[in-house]
Amino acid sequence: MLDSVWLLVLLGFAFWWTIVFMLDRAGVLKRFNTTSIGPLIMWRTYRGQKFLDMLASPKEFWKMLITACIPMVFFSMFLMLLMMVILDAAMIVNTPSPGPANAPQNILAIPGVNQFIPFVWGWIALIVAMVVHEFGHAISAKAENIKVKSLGLLLIPIPIGAFAEIDEEEMFGTKTEGGAAEILGPMDTKAAGAGGRKATSMAQVRILSAGVISNFLIGILAFALLFGPVLGAVAATNSEMIVVDVAPNTAASQAGIQKNMQIKTVDNISVKTPDQFNAYLKSRQGSSVIIGGLQGDRPVSYTVQASALNGVYILGTLDSHPAAKAGIAPGMQLVSINSTPIKDNNGYMTFMANTTPGQTVSVGLIAKNGTSLTVPVTLESGTEPKGYMGFGGADLSDNSIGVIVGSFDARNHLSNLQNILSFQGDTLKDKLLNLIGGILTILFLPIWEVTGGVYGFNVFQSDLTSLFHPVGWAAPLGNVIFYIILSLFWIGWLNIMVGLFNCMPMIPLDGGHIFREVTRMTVGKIVHDTAKVDHISRAIVNGFAITLFASLVFVIVAPYIVHGIG
């Protein structure tokens, strides 16, 4: 199925490229203010100049604001450089197996391609980030009296970016022929005052920084609203018992019970805890039971045959550990080891207590499709002197219909979300560490939600949304408050990530152009020969660009080189 989807994507891309080529050759694109670079088309508009002039009219205000925020840009440049060094070192020391966290498509912040970013909220946030970024460049250029020729979009065929076409000669002193330069900027520049360059070094740094600063400020504003009045206007009900997972090919899955169902009753008897629920099912083995509750806001009821189940249900595996290496995956059921039946978690622990690291065992499994299989697993050492597989599981003997149940503390979850960016602690050090920890949590939360199965803000687009409700000023909004929460989170998150990525000191990113100008200024204070300054700064900047690009490629391909594509 996946191969056919990718085949359709490739065929669609080839068709798009062919159409773009034909329209370009026929002169159609040019008539609509559009040019192309391969399959990429650039649509530009020359309207809105008066609007830009109006926005940029308080010129000194924009100059002061951007100048005050420039240290944030340089800190982010250093942070991104340090992150690349750490990532490369981590790849060399312990190369991870290929997975979602290092998949090539997840490097790009394109909703629908990147599996960590939801399609609808992701596109809303990305459009905001692109518009804000390019308007930042354009307004700053106007404030510095540098001509803005047009604004535009990049399409392939979906919009993947935006650009402000600033006059290259006034900005950089050079003009590179070809469409690419209109997006990326020239690969070489002249010193301030040379050629047709009107921008001073400081003006150029401000203009180049303006896009990133705009992203950061919008991100900060979105998070300030989210973690302030918006989340503050949400309350949660008491904790509820929910279905954490449903084992395939069991009575529960066949009856249609789904993850996140809130279980209220069994045979019209109220149940409050997983232990109470499982005990009742055990007492009714061999009989049908009626399980009632909510799937979101919708009342549901299922009639299920309660029968004894044996084995351990695989909830998840650890990368680079024996279970994952052997092909054991979430959703499988472990039922035997070396032909010894494993009826429950105690049976599994008893058998493993007599194993040793390096020993190979035959593990009997039931796959998701119901077929039985046996795989060899070579055990490794764990925290105890016995063999270790490396998976998380649930005891199926606890539940006779095949569901894994747990309590979801909605109030505690909401409180944790509301206090992610709290400045709390007994000392200033504790407060700063909590704040930094909260920032890191926000940055990595979308990845953890997908790879770790944790709930973050995606709880507001799940069946568990019914456990939350708006209060105070938001009460009249109803479920609209959850749309506001999701849009603010993704607008904040994507603006921060787009800003950080553009801060990398690598041409053609904004950080690379800023680094080039700062390098020229620094070298110029030491070397007074203009030609030598250009030669030395060009070598430094190009060296950084090549090294960082190679680092990015290394981070992407290293897991596949070491562990293989399969």
LINKA-V73994 format. One record per helix or strand of 3 or more residues. SS is the DSSP state (helix for helix, strand for strand). FROM is the first residue (numbers start at 0). LEN is the number of residues. Records with the same first field share a line. If there is no record, write none. Layout:
SS->FROM-LEN / FROM-LEN
This chain:
helix->1-24 / 27-4 / 48-7 / 58-35 / 99-3 / 103-3 / 118-25 / 167-5 / 178-6 / 200-33 / 250-5 / 273-10 / 321-4 / 344-8 / 395-3 / 409-9 / 427-24 / 456-5 / 462-5 / 471-6 / 479-23 / 509-17 / 529-34
strand->33-4 / 39-6 / 147-8 / 158-8 / 233-3 / 239-7 / 261-5 / 287-8 / 297-8 / 311-6 / 332-5 / 359-7 / 371-7 / 390-5 / 402-6 / 467-3
